[in-house]
Amino acid sequence: MPAFARSTSKQPTFKVRLAGSFAFPALVAVLAGAPISRAFAQDGTPLPEVDVSSASEAGSTVSGERLSPSRLRDLQVGSSDTAAILQSVPGVSGYGAGGFSTLPVIRGLEAQRLTVLVDGVAIASACPNDMNPPLSYTDPQTVSAIDVITGVSPVSYGGDSIGGIIRVESAPPRFAKQGETLLTGETSAFYRSNGDGFGGALSVTAASDKVSLTYNGSYTQADNFKGGGSLGVVRSSEYAKTDHSLNLAAQVSNGLIELKGGYHFAPYEGFPNQYMDMTSNKSWFLNGHYAGVFDWGNLDVRASWRDTDHVMNFLADKGGTATGGMPMNTEVHSASYTVQADILLGGGTLRLGSEFQHQWLNDYWPPVVGNMMMGPNAFINVNGAKRDRLGTFLEWETRWDSGFSLIAGIRNDQVWMNTGKVAPYGTGMMQMADVMAAAAFNKADRKRHDSNWSGSLLVRYALSDGADIEIGYARKVRSPNIYERYSWGRGSMASRMIGWFGDGNGYVGNLDLRPEKADTLSAALAISGGGKDGWSFKIAPYYTHVDEYIDAFKLADFTDMMGSPTGFVQLQFANQKAEIYGIDISGAVPLWSSSSAGTARLTARASWLHGQNLTDHAPLYHQMPFNAALSLEHRIGGLETRIDLDIVTEKDRADPTRNEPRTGSYALLNVQLAYRIDKVRLTLGADNLFDKAYYAPLSGMSLGDLKATGVRRPVPGRGRSVNAGITIAF
């Protein structure tokens, strides 16, 4: 991957970054003239850690951030949801979902429009409600670092998206010193009082100086959580899951080879803002990775395979039983490869790449015995749909002694989609809307082919040793996903099973959807002084215009048994126009530093955006209102103290088409104490210390509570939770 990295010394340097964890040690070996195998002969001592840092420090663009291992350890005590943790980054928010399945949003563009990579691999969605997004297969307990790029990114970072980049990294393989062996690891456990959540993780590495074997495993579960104040229990919010992986790495003469396989199992996950819950999700994967350094440059090759079996039904809060209910099954097979070559030329780096992603999806709803509406046959929602994408790109990166850096690239993504014929449950009068819709869908030409051209240009200028400015422009294109194009049900129940928005509305696909085309202009100014622990300030404005933006228009109101509107509507995906603009600001300042009083630091961030549908002239759906955070950190000896104040203003801009609710302003106070004794770290904290009652702006409608009480309200925010954790290294 390209890097806008600038040395703190006055002598200019040029830095090439490989995808994955291989880049830094490999580059050091090349520059030092050492064999590549010796570059990886590490003794298991971790590299120095930094907290959330600007991406210029983390080896990426100025408009990005990195969550380091130390910061992730602080955050994972209070949450097992990787996407929720990312909301500590300016410009990042999230759609509420299950306990570990929040859908990330970057600068107003939600998960389907982002590039999300886990160890360099994209994970295909496998659910009509997106209950198993890519980040749900990760766990903050075992993640090493996360890079988030909120502004314009190089084309080599991925295609088929119009928004930001999220890259989750596992810890790089560790090797023993030459002639020695290494056995090292870490174990952790936590407890959260709100919902009686608990879990733990184990990471163990056994290695020689040539071969390394690492096991990572984690488990977490929780009951329904309580809302703040008097808002009560939030039904259908329980969850449980476990993740396991085994990574075999070997040093070869010119690089590193990795083979990683794993298994994910979630026996249940409640979704308070969906009609359905997840009653099983099983996923197996195998990834291969080769990273090599040659005289001419670097080569990075990845291949992956994943199978997922996903089941939805009702958990107890929504009236679920061991049999019956409304089973919905999804099967997904996916495979991919990526090849990237960084060729060192006299004036910079020429970057060439190719990637291919294959997705096969089958979505069927078995009949329910004795139910006239859901029988006598299976409802075929998606019949063997295929979505294949072949991407190629060409990119040039260079820098000059004057302080200017440039990355310019172009890419093309060919997307082929098709699906088989579908069928409703039956042909009765109550099923007539779906009968007619299936007949029309089956007669239509369902094959689609998109040729999508994208490009980006980033210019960075080092104003001084402590000041950088970056300006970027990108034209990005994204093709519709399988459910946006191929969901066909027109019946009330069938359409309400489609949608990842958590709003209680029903959604119908559209065969005529065209790819989204976004033009984005972003800038970032980062200034700092006082060295590593000094002050810093960053301001990052942006503007995005989207042609063929996939939004929705209203088909009908849903009504109750008396024919009165329920407040929920049936919608169909449609191409419209939209614009989003805003600004992110962040900074830090040291307060004091002394041997007797320790060190103290104040950090702050704020984000504001404005999203507008230019077709119907209404606010865009699910746009985060102004939000800010202030954090005070203090360290003395082995004791670390952190106090966070999170502020969100009133959400007064709502999409009337989807009956989006407005939410009030709120402020939450979180505190945490951590103490390190040799290789043991103890953590005690409290989230929402004063048990503030509030509704998060993007959490959706509380459908689990509606089922049980008949009360229509947004999903309440979490009330006070006392959290404790322990981490032991060995």
N, C-alpha and C positions, 0 to 999 in steps of 0.2 A: 504494500500500500504506500502511496506517496506520503511524504511528511514535509510540512513547513516547520522544520526545526532549526533554531538559530542558537549558535554557541554563545555562552556568556562571555567568552574571551573576545578580544578585538580582532583576532585573526579569523577571517571568514572560513567556514567549513561547509561541506556538502554531505548530507546524510541521506542514505537510501534505507527505506524500511520495507522489510518483507511482511507479507500477511502472516499472522500468527505470532507465536512467541519466539521464533527463531532469529528474528532480525538483529537484535542488539548484540548478542554474543557472537553471531556469525560475522557481523560487520567488524566487531573488535578484532576477531581473529584475522580477517583479511587485512585490516589496516596494520596489524602487528606482524604480519607475515607468518603467523603460526598456523599449524594444521588445524582444520576445522574441528576434529575430534577433541583436541585438547581445549578448545574454546568452551566446550560443554562439560568439561570435567570439574564440576562444581562440588563443593563440600556440603551442600544442603543449607548453608547460611542464607536466609532470605535477603533480597536487596532492600536497601532503605526504602521506607514507605512514605508517601505523601498523601495528604487528604485531598478532597475535591480540589483539583487544580485546573488551571486553564489548559486548553488542549495544546497550546504552544509548549508548555512544560511537559505534557504527556506525549508529545510527538505527533500532533495532528494539526487541524486548522485552528485559527484563533477563535472561531465561533463554536468551539466545542468544549466539553468538560470531561474529566475522568473521575470516576469513583474508584478510589484505591482500596486495597485490601483492608487497611485500617479503618477507613470510613464505612466500608461494608460490614465489618464486624460490629461497629457501633449501631448500625441501622437494623441488622438482621435480628437483634434481640427483640425488637418490637414488631417485626413483620417477616412473613415467609413469602411475600409477594415481591418479586424482583421489579416488576413494572411500577408498583407503588413506591418503592424506594427511589426510583429514578426521578420522582417529583421534587427531589431536593435540588435538581438541576434547573437553572433559569430557563423558562420557555417550555418546560415539560409538565404536562398534567396527565390525567388518565380517566378513561371511562370506567365507572364502577362495574364490577362483575363479581366473580367468586372470590374466595379467600386467597387464592394464589394466581388469579387469572385477570387482573386489571389490564385493560387495553391501553397502551401508551398513546399519548397525543403530543406531538411536537409542533409548537407554533400554530395550533388550530387544525392540524392535519392528523387524522386518527390512524390507528394501527394498520389498516389495509393499505394506506398510502405511504408507509414508511418502509425502509430497508432494515430488517432485524436479522442479525446474524449471531449464531451461537457457535463459537469456535470456528468462525468463518463459513458456516453453513446456514442456508435459509431453510426454515421448517415450514412446510405447507400446512395451511389451515385444514381442519378435518371436522367441521361442525357448522350447521346452519346458524348457530348462535355464537360462533367463534369462542366456544368454552375452553378450547385447548390451544390458545395462541402460543407462538414460539417461546415467550418468556416463561410460560407455565411449566416448561420442561427444565427450568433452571431453579436453583435454590441459593439464596444469598449466603447460606452457610458454606457452600462449596465453590462459589464464584470467586475468581481472583481479582478481576478488575472489569469495569464497564466503561467504554468510550461512547459518548453521545455527541454527535455533531448536529447542531440545530440550524446552522446556516447552509450556504451552498457547499456542496461536497464534490470532489473529483468524480468523473464518470467511472473510474476504476473501483469505486467503493460499492457499485451495484447499479442495477437498472430495474425497470418495471416498477418505479416508485416516483412520487413527486415531492416527498417530504424528506425529513431528516434521517439520520443514520444511528442505529443502536448496535454496538458490537460487544457481546459478552465473551469474556475470555476465561477459560480455566487456567489454573496455575501451570506454568511451563514445566516440562519434565526436568527432574533433578538427577544429576549424576555424581558418583563418588570421585574422589581424587584418583589419579592414575595408580593402578595396582591395589586399590582399596575397595571396600564395599560400604554401602550406605543403607541404613534403615532409619527412617524418620517419619513423622506424621503429626497429626493434630486431631483432637476430638473435642466436641462442643455439645452443650445442651442448654435449653432455655425453658422458661415457663412464663406465660402471660395470663394475668388474672381475668381479663375480660374475655370470656368464652372458654376459659380453662384450656388455653392453647399450650401445647408442649411439643418438644421434638429434640432432635439431636443429629449430629453428623460425625462422620469418621473419614479421615484421609490418611492413607498409609502408602509410603514409597519405599520400595526395595530396589537398589541399583548398584551396578558396577560402574566402572568408568566408561563403558560402552553401551550398556543396556539398562533401561529404567522401566519399572513396572509400578503403576500407581492405581490404587483403588479409591474411589470416592463414593460415599453413600450418605443418604440423609433420609429422615422421616419427620413428618409434621402432621399434627391434627388439632382440631379445635371444634368446640360446640358453637351454637349460635351466640353472636356477640350482643352486648347491650348498647343501645344508643345513649348519647349523653343526656344528662338531666333526667327528665321524666318521660323520655321517648320510648322507654321499654325495650324488650328483646326484639331484635331484628330477625324474623323467621327466615328459614332457608339460607342461612349464612354459615353452616357448619362445613367442614371439609377434612379430608385426610389424603396424604399422598406419600409415596416413597420413590426415590431416584437412586440408581446405581450405575456406575460406569467403571470400566477397566481400560487403562491406557498403557500400551506397550510402545516404547520409544527406543530407537537405536541410532547411535552416531555412526555415520559412514564417512568415507574419505572426503566427500565434498558437501556434506550436509546432514540432515536429520530426517528420519522416517518415523512416522507415528501411525499406529493402528488403534482406534478407540471404539469400543462397543458399549452399549448400555441398555437399560430397561427402566421404564417409567410405569408406575401403576398408581392410579387414583381410584380407590373403590367408591368414593362419593365426593361430591362438591356441590353444595347448595348455591343457588343463584337467586338472591332476593329480588332482583329486577328482571327475571325471566319467568315465563310460564312453566318452563321445564327446569329440571336439575340434571346434573351429570351423575349417573349411577355406576359408571365404570369407564375408565380410559386407560388402555394398555398401549404402550408404544415401545418398539424395539428399533435400535439404530446401529449402524456400523459406518465409521468414518475413516478414511485413509488420507494421509497427508505426507507430502515430501517437500522439503525446502532445501535448496542447494545454492551454493555460492561458487561462481566460476570466474575466470579471468574477465569474461565479457560482461558479467553482471549477476543477477539473481534469477532463480526459477522457483516458482511456487505452484504446486499441483495438489488439488484436493478432489476426492470422490466420496460420495455419501449415498446411503440407502436407509430408508425408514419405512416401517409399517405401523399403522395405527388402527386400533379397533376402539370405537367410541360409542357409548350407549347413553341415551337420555331417557328419563322417565320422571316420575314425581317422588320426591322424598316425603317423609312423614308430614311435614308442615303443609304440604300441598295435597295431602290426601293419598299419598302413595301407599301401595301394599306390595307384598312380596311377589304377587302375580297381578296381571291386569294392568291398570293404569293406562299409559299411552307410550309404549316402547318406540324409540326412534334409534335406528342403528346407522352408523357411518363407518365405512371402511376406506382407508386411504393407503395407497402405495406411492412412494416418491423416491426419486433417484436424481442425482446431480453430479456435475463435475465443474471445476474451475481450473483454468490454467492461466498463469500470469508470468510474463518475463519482463524483467527490468534490465534494459540494455544500457550500459554506461557508455556514453559518447563524450566527446571532448567538451561540449558545452552544457551537458546535463544528462538526463535520463529519458530514454524512450521506453514507454510502457505499453506492452501489447497484451491482450487478454481475450479469452473466450470462456463462456460458461453456458451450461445447459441444465435446465431443470424440467423434470418430468413429474406430473401429478396425475394420478388416476383416483377417482372418487366415486363411491357407490353409496347412496343415501336412500334407505328404505325403512318404512314404518310397518312392522308386523301387525296383523289384524288382532283385535281384542275380542275374545270369545264373548258372545252375548250382547255385543254393542252394535246396534244397527248402523250408527254413523261411522264407526271405525271397523268396518268389515264388509263383506266376508273375506276380501283379499288384502294383500299387502299394498300399502300406498307407496308407489315408486316415485320418490321425490327427485332424485338424480340417478340416472341409469348409466353407470360406467363412463362418467365424464372424463375427458382428457384435457389437460392444459400443459402444453409443451412450450418452452421458451428457449431460444438460442440467442445469446447475446455476444457481441464482439465489440471491442473498444480499442482505441488508439489514443495515447496520451503523452504529452511532452511536459517535462518538469525541468526547470532551470533556475539559476540564481546568478546574480551579478555582485561584484564587489561593492557596488554603490548601495547595496542593501535591498534591492528589488528581488523578489522571487515570483515565479510564474508557474502555474499549472493550467494547461489547456488540453481539452480532450473532446472526442466525439465517440458516440457509440450507437449501435443499432441493435434492437431487440425484435426478433421475429417471434410472434406468439400465435400458436395454433390451438384452437379449441373445438371440441365436438362432444356430443352426448347422444345416448340412445333414447328410445321411446319411453314414455312415462305412463303411469296409470293411477287413477283414484282408488279409494277403498272399494267402491262398488258403483252401481248404476241406479241407486235409489233416488227418490225425489230430494231427500235432504243432501244428496251429494251432487246435485245437478250442476252447480257452479263449477265444481272441479271436473266433472265429466266433460263439459263443454270446453273448459280450459285445456284439458289434456288432449282432446281431439284437435284443437287448433295448434297446440304445441307440436304434436306428432306430425302434422301435415307440413309444418314449416321447415325451411332449410336451417339446420342447427349448426352447421359448420361455419367457423369464423377464422379469419386470418388477419392479423394486424402487423404492420411493419412500422415500428416506432423508432424515430430518430431523436437522440438526445445529445446535448453538449453542455459543457461548463467551462468557465474561465475564472480563475482566481488569481488575483494580484496582491502581493503582500510587500509592504515596505517597512523596513526597520528605521523608524525615525531617530532612534538612539538605542543605547544598550538596554534601556528600560521601557521602550515604547514601540509598539507595532500597530500598524493599521492594515486591514485586509478588506478588499472589496471583491465580491463575487457575483457572477451572473450565471444562471443555469436555465436551460430549456429541458424539462423532463417530461416523460410520457409514461402513463400507466394504463394497461389494459384492464377491463373489468375482471373480477374474480368469477369463479364458477357459479356462486349463488346469485351474484348480481345479474348475470346473463341468463341462467338456466332455472331459477326458481319460477314455477309456473302456477301454483295453486291459487285459485280465486275464491275458494270458500273461506269463511271467517276463520275457522280453526286452522286450516292449512297455512294461510298467510301469516297468522300470529306465531307460527313456529319458525318463521324466518326473520332474521335480524339480530345484529350484535349491538344494538343501541340501548337496550334495557329500558325501553320507553313504553312497553305494552302495546305498541302499534303493530299492525301486520304489514308485511312487505311482499311485493310481487316482483319477480325478475323481468328483464326486458331484453329480448333477443336483438333489438336494434341499438343497444348501447354502443357508443364509440369510446375510444380511449381518451382519458383525461390528458390535457396538455397544459403544463404549468410553466410560466415564466417567473423566475424568482430573482430578485436583486437583494443582496444582503451585504452588510458592512459590519465591521467590528474594530473598535479601538481599545487596545489593552496597554495600560501603563502601570509601572511598578517601580519600587525603589526600596532601598534598605536591605538588599540581599534576600536570601531564601525565606527568612521569617519577617520580611518587611511588609510594607503596605502594597496594595494593588487595587486597580479599578478597571472595569470593563463596561463598555456600552455597545450594544449591538442592535441597530434598527434593521428592519426587513420589510419587503413588500412582495406579495405573490398574487399573480393573476392566473386564474384557471379557466381555460376554455373546455367545454364538454365536461364540466364538473359533475360527478355523479351524485345527485341529490334525489329528491323524491317529490312527486305531486300526489294530491289526494284523489282516491277513487271513490271512497264511501265512508260514512260513519258506521262504527260498530254500535249495535243497539242491544238492549236487554230484552227480556221476554215480553215486556209491555211495549216495545218499539221505541223506547226513549234512548237517546244517545248515551253511551257509557263514558264518554270522554276520550276514548281511544278510536283510532281511524285506520283504514286500510289505505296503503300507499303503494305506488309503483316507482321503482328506480327510473330516473330520467336524466339526460344530459342537460345541464344548465350552465350558467356562468357565475363565477364567484371571485372575490378578492379578499385577501387577508393581509393586514399590515399591523405592525406593532414594534415594541422595543423591549429588550431585556437588559437589565443593569445588575451588576454584581461588584462587590469589593470587599476588602479586608484591611484591617489596621491593627498593629500590635498596641496593646495598652501598657504593658510593663514587662520587664524581664530582669530577674535578679535571683541570686542563689538562695535568698531567704524567703522570697515571696513567689517564686516560680515564674511562670510565663502566662500571660493572658492575651487573648486575641478576640477581636470583634469582627464578625463577618455579616454581610447583608446581601440580599438579592431582591429584585422586584421584576415583575413581568406584566405587560399590558398588551392587549391585542384587540383588533376590531375585525370581525368577519362579516361579510355582506354577500347575500345572494343577489347578483346583478340581474337575474331574470325575473324573480318575483318581488325584488326590492325589500325582502325581509332579512332579519338577522340570520346568519348561518347557524345551523343546529349545533348544540353542545360546544359552545365557545367559552373558554374559561374567563371569568372576570379578572379584574386587577387583583394581583396577589403579591405578597411580600413576606420575607422572613428575616429575622434578626437572631444571631447566635452569639453567645458568649462562651468561650472555651478557656479553661484554666488548667494548667498542669504544674504539679510540684512533686518531685520524686516519682513514685509509682502511681500517684493518684491523678486521675483525669476527671474533670467536671465539665458538663456541657448543659447549657440552658438555651432552649429554642423557643422563639415566639413566632408562630405562623399566623398571618393575617390574610383574610379573603374578603373582598367587598361584596356588596349585593349584586346578584345576577339579575339585572333589570332588562337585558336584551334577550328575548326568547323567540324561538321559531314558532309562529302561530300555526303553520301547516301541520306540525307534529304535536300540537298542544303541549309544548315544552313548558315545564313549571319554572317559576321564578323562585330564587332562594335568597335568604337574608345573609347579611355580613356576619362574620364571626372571627374570633381570635383564640388560638389554642396555645397553651404553655406546656412544653415538654421538658423534663429534666432527666439527667443521667449521670451516674457516678461509676467510674471504673477504676479498679486497682490491680496492678500487675505485681505479682510476686514470683520472681524468676521466670518460669515458663507457664505460670498459671495466671489467667486474667479473669477477674470477677466483675460482673456488671450488675447494677441495680438502677432501675429508672422508672419513670411514670410518664405515660403519654396522656394528653388531655388532663393535666393535673387537677384542674378545677371542675372536671366533669361537665364541660360546656355542652349544652344541647344545640345541635346545628344540623343542617342538611348540606351535604357536599354538592356543589353545582352540577357535577357530571355523573352522579351516582345513579340516575334514572329513577323509575317508579318502583315502590316497594310492593311488588306483586305477590310475594309470599305472605306479607301481612294482609293484603287485600283479600286473598283467598280465605284467610282465617277469620278476619274481623269485618270485612266489608268496607274498611276505611281506606280511602285513596289518598296516598301521600308519597313524597319522595323517600328514597332510602335514607334513614337517619345516619349521621356520622357516628363513629365509635365513641363511646364514653370512656371514662378513665380506665386505664389498664396499668397495673403495676407489673413490671417485667424484670426478670432476673435471668442471668446467663453465666456460664462458665466455659472457658476455653483452656485446654491443656495441650501444650506442645511436647513432643517427645522425640 
